[in-house]
Amino acid sequence: MQVILLLAHWLLGLRGLLELDAQAPITDALVEVKGASFWSVRNPDQALEPLHAARERDAIRYRVLVEQGVELTSPEFIRLVDQALGDPQGWAAAGRSFARVDHKPEFTVLLASPATVDRLCKPLETRGRYSCGRAARASLNLVRWQQGTRAWTASLAEYRTYMVNHEVGHLLGNPHLDCPGAGEPAPIMQQQTFGLDGCTPSSRPSAAEIERLRRRWAKR
């Protein structure tokens, strides 16, 4: 079933790439990451931040990549990543902004097939089902992005925002957390894909998580 789903996305991706060309041109050529090919594509609704401006503002620079063959997901994926990292109630609330760039990023957010994510996440065991944030990459599993998880009781759009914020949270130095108590919003660093343990789903970092990150950044 998973193979059929990925094949369908590859075929649809050909059409999506043509549609994308008129609205959000591919920036350069393909980008190679650990033997996999990715497109670096632009959000037509938001200009890229010039690298010198990003440095001057002390912004955290990130790049967005979509694996070759799943291009149909590109416009939606890029917009959501930009929205999540630009959200004033997201990680940016800790005191630093995020700027999307083409070159010299501090980290990358990418969407890829389960097999590619498994390879990029090693030595972590993602088993074709999970995503990871390591080695300056938030590697998001395409099937999880498309289908969500049974444990999540809010909308799929909110789950996707959770995926971005959770894996980027690891890149910012945040460990996993547990549910603080029944009925409480889950911390963004709780593994909500596995279960909520009595918490309610949350797609943004909690006030406590923001404060911890703010203190850590202040010490640098």
PyMOL commands that set and color helices and strands:
alter all, ss='L'
color gray80, all
select helices_A, chain A and resi 2-23+51-56+71-86+91-94+114-121+142-147+156-171+207-218
alter helices_A, ss='H'
color red, helices_A
select strands_A, chain A and resi 31-33+36-39+60-67+98-100+107-112+132-134+137-141
alter strands_A, ss='S'
color yellow, strands_A
deselect
rebuild
show_as cartoon
